[in-house]
Amino acid sequence: MKFGLSIPNKGQYSDINLLIEIAQQAEEVGWQGFFLWDHVAGPARIPYVDPWISISAVAALTSKIRLGIMVTPLPRRRPWKVAREIVALDILSKGRIILGVGLGYFTSKEFKEFGEVSDHRIRGEMLDESLKIIAALQKGERFSFDGKHYQITGTTFRPTPIQKPRIPVWVAGTWPNKPPFRRAARWEGVIPGAKGKGFSPLSPAEFIEMRDYTLRYRSLETPFDFCLGGQTPGKNIEEDKSIIKPYQDAGLTWWIESIPPTGMSIKQAMTRIRNGPPQ
């Protein structure tokens, strides 16, 4: 099992230099993943930093840790632009990028206020079309697409990514809402959350239910990651292990330690990170 960090891109974490420092510290003490949130707006006066520029800086100044945006709402992104960005990041990082995707959920602040589509069913259609486009554009071959929401009359994108056959995709969803988990089964991983639980993970029983449902729709035999965000105290490794072990026994492949935007000072967060993963 691998261990990563989930870091906000707002509030006290809106300083790109701080994010670089956190990532470097995390890599040094053995965390295996560094993942940034992707939000563009929220309550007035709260600062935000662009996660894509930030993860590029992190990619240039680290060498081992896996990197990604967890998660980017593809329905408010142009898929061909995302395809260019992730390939550039994959080359810059020498093959360390993971693409985390979802519908997005702050529909007022991040969709309606910018004239973006807010209907979740339409966003689901846009997400599926976007993923097909992003996957195809990484092949380096001429590609056309005639979808309901996106059209490409014929183009070839090069260079291609270092990772083959393409950059892995993890799909986020809120359990027990089923469609995101059927979608995730077609790609390389799933990032489940539970409605109303905040930074608490699914219970082990919920995780097993989610795992079984997702696997029911998986036809590929390639590796698949089950990821889970949550919090461990980081003071006693045996206590931390006891929190994670039921999920590990149930097939968890990535534990992603969630650093909250509020309620934990930068000093406390850095102490938790420097204590390292419970492995």
C-alpha positions in Angstrom: 0.0 0.0 0.0 1.1 3.6 -0.8 0.7 6.8 1.2 0.0 10.2 -0.2 -1.0 13.7 1.0 -4.1 15.8 0.0 -3.3 19.5 0.3 -5.8 22.4 -0.2 -5.1 25.1 -2.8 -6.7 27.8 -0.8 -6.5 29.8 2.5 -3.2 29.3 4.3 -2.1 26.9 1.5 -2.5 29.5 -1.3 1.3 30.2 -1.1 3.0 28.3 -4.0 6.3 28.4 -2.2 4.8 26.7 0.9 3.3 24.0 -1.3 6.8 23.4 -2.8 8.3 23.2 0.7 5.6 20.7 1.8 6.1 18.5 -1.2 9.9 18.4 -0.7 9.5 17.6 3.0 7.0 14.9 2.2 9.3 13.3 -0.4 12.2 13.4 2.1 10.3 11.5 4.8 8.8 8.9 2.6 5.3 10.0 1.5 4.7 8.5 -2.0 2.1 10.9 -3.3 1.4 14.7 -3.3 -2.0 15.8 -4.5 -3.5 19.2 -4.7 -7.2 20.3 -4.6 -8.6 22.1 -7.6 -10.9 25.0 -6.6 -11.1 28.4 -8.3 -13.5 30.3 -6.1 -15.3 30.3 -2.8 -16.2 32.7 0.0 -14.9 36.3 -0.5 -11.5 37.2 0.9 -10.2 33.6 0.9 -7.1 33.4 -1.4 -6.7 30.6 -3.9 -3.6 29.4 -5.9 -3.7 27.8 -9.3 -3.1 24.1 -8.7 -1.8 23.3 -12.1 0.9 26.0 -12.0 1.7 24.8 -8.4 2.0 21.1 -9.3 4.3 22.1 -12.2 6.6 23.8 -9.8 6.5 20.8 -7.4 7.3 18.5 -10.4 10.4 20.5 -11.2 11.7 20.5 -7.6 11.0 16.8 -6.6 12.2 13.6 -8.1 10.3 10.5 -6.7 6.9 11.4 -5.3 3.8 10.8 -7.4 1.9 14.0 -8.3 -1.6 15.0 -9.3 -4.6 17.2 -9.0 -7.3 15.5 -6.8 -9.5 16.3 -8.3 -10.0 18.5 -11.4 -13.6 19.0 -12.4 -13.3 18.2 -16.1 -16.7 19.7 -17.1 -15.2 23.2 -16.5 -12.0 22.4 -18.4 -11.3 22.1 -22.1 -10.3 18.4 -22.6 -7.7 19.2 -25.2 -6.1 21.8 -22.9 -6.0 19.3 -20.1 -4.4 16.7 -22.5 -1.6 19.2 -23.3 -1.1 20.0 -19.6 -0.9 16.5 -18.3 1.5 15.3 -21.0 3.8 18.3 -20.3 3.6 17.5 -16.6 4.4 13.8 -17.2 7.5 14.7 -19.2 8.6 17.4 -16.7 8.1 14.9 -13.8 9.6 12.0 -15.7 6.4 9.9 -15.5 5.0 10.7 -12.1 1.6 12.3 -12.9 -1.8 10.9 -12.1 -5.0 12.5 -13.4 -7.7 12.8 -10.8 -11.1 13.8 -12.2 -14.7 14.4 -11.0 -17.8 16.5 -11.7 -17.0 19.2 -9.1 -19.5 20.0 -6.4 -19.5 23.7 -5.6 -22.0 24.4 -8.3 -22.8 28.0 -7.3 -19.4 29.3 -6.6 -17.5 27.4 -9.3 -20.0 26.8 -12.0 -23.1 29.0 -12.0 -21.3 32.2 -11.1 -19.0 31.7 -14.2 -21.8 30.7 -16.6 -20.7 27.1 -16.5 -23.0 24.1 -16.8 -24.3 23.2 -13.3 -26.7 20.3 -14.1 -24.9 17.2 -12.8 -26.3 14.9 -15.5 -24.9 17.1 -18.2 -21.6 17.4 -16.4 -21.5 13.6 -16.2 -21.9 13.4 -20.0 -19.2 16.1 -20.4 -16.8 14.2 -18.1 -17.2 11.0 -20.0 -16.6 12.7 -23.4 -13.6 14.6 -21.9 -12.0 11.4 -20.7 -12.3 9.7 -24.1 -10.7 12.8 -25.8 -7.9 13.0 -23.3 -7.1 9.3 -23.6 -7.1 9.4 -27.4 -5.0 12.6 -27.7 -2.2 10.8 -25.8 -1.7 8.3 -28.6 0.0 10.7 -31.0 -2.3 9.7 -33.8 -4.7 11.7 -35.9 -8.0 11.9 -34.0 -11.5 13.2 -34.6 -14.5 13.3 -32.2 -18.1 14.1 -32.7 -19.8 14.1 -29.3 -22.8 15.8 -27.8 -20.7 18.4 -26.1 -17.3 18.4 -27.8 -16.2 18.1 -31.4 -12.8 17.7 -32.9 -12.5 17.8 -36.7 -9.1 16.1 -36.9 -5.9 16.7 -35.0 -2.7 15.0 -33.8 -1.1 15.8 -30.5 2.6 15.2 -29.9 4.7 14.5 -27.9 3.2 11.6 -26.1 3.5 11.0 -22.4 6.3 8.9 -20.7 3.8 6.6 -19.0 2.4 4.0 -21.4 -0.2 3.4 -22.7 -1.2 6.8 -21.1 -1.3 8.7 -17.9 -3.5 6.9 -15.3 -6.9 8.3 -14.4 -8.5 8.1 -11.0 -12.2 9.0 -10.8 -13.7 10.6 -7.7 -17.3 10.0 -6.5 -19.5 10.3 -3.4 -20.7 7.0 -2.1 -23.4 5.7 -2.3 -24.1 7.7 -5.5 -23.5 4.9 -8.0 -22.6 6.5 -11.5 -19.1 7.7 -10.6 -18.1 4.2 -9.5 -19.3 2.6 -12.7 -17.3 5.3 -14.5 -14.2 4.7 -12.4 -14.3 1.0 -13.3 -13.4 1.9 -16.8 -10.2 3.6 -15.8 -7.3 3.1 -13.3 -8.6 4.0 -9.9 -11.3 5.4 -7.7 -11.3 8.0 -5.0 -14.5 7.6 -2.9 -15.9 10.1 -0.4 -19.0 9.9 1.8 -21.6 12.6 1.7 -21.6 14.7 4.9 -18.5 13.0 6.4 -16.0 15.8 5.8 -12.5 14.5 6.3 -13.7 11.2 7.7 -13.3 8.2 5.4 -15.9 5.7 4.5 -16.3 3.1 7.2 -14.6 -0.3 6.5 -18.1 -1.7 5.7 -18.9 1.1 3.3 -15.5 0.7 1.7 -16.1 -3.0 1.1 -19.5 -2.2 -0.4 -18.0 0.4 -2.7 -15.2 -1.9 -3.7 -17.5 -4.8 -4.6 -19.8 -2.5 -6.5 -16.9 -1.0 -8.5 -15.3 -4.3 -9.3 -18.7 -5.6 -10.6 -18.4 -3.2 -13.5 -14.7 -3.6 -14.1 -13.8 -5.6 -17.3 -10.2 -4.7 -17.7 -7.5 -6.8 -16.1 -4.9 -4.0 -15.7 -4.0 -2.7 -12.2 -6.6 -0.7 -10.4 -6.1 1.6 -7.4 -8.6 1.9 -4.5 -7.8 5.2 -2.8 -9.2 6.7 0.4 -8.7 10.0 2.1 -8.7 10.3 5.8 -6.8 11.5 8.8 -4.4 9.8 11.2 -3.0 11.5 14.4 0.6 10.8 13.4 1.8 10.6 17.0 1.8 6.8 17.5 2.5 4.6 14.5 0.6 1.7 15.9 -2.5 3.8 16.5 -2.2 5.0 12.9 -1.8 1.5 11.6 -4.9 0.4 13.5 -7.0 3.0 11.7 -5.7 2.0 8.3 -5.4 -1.8 8.6 -9.2 -2.7 8.1 -9.0 -0.8 4.8 -5.7 -2.4 3.8 -7.2 -5.8 4.5 -10.1 -4.9 2.3 -7.9 -4.0 -0.7 -7.0 -0.3 -0.2 -3.9 0.6 -2.3 -3.5 4.3 -1.5 -4.2 6.0 1.9 -4.3 9.7 1.2 -3.7 11.8 4.4 -6.1 14.8 4.3 -4.6 18.1 5.5 -7.7 20.3 6.2 -7.8 24.0 5.1 -8.8 25.1 8.6 -8.6 23.8 12.1 -4.9 22.8 11.8 -2.1 25.4 11.7 0.7 25.2 9.2 3.0 24.2 12.1 0.8 21.4 13.1 0.4 20.2 9.5 4.2 20.3 8.9 4.7 18.3 12.1 2.2 15.7 10.9 3.9 15.5 7.5 7.4 15.3 8.9 6.3 12.4 11.1 5.9 10.5 7.9 3.4 7.9 6.7 2.3 5.0 9.0 4.1 2.2 7.0 
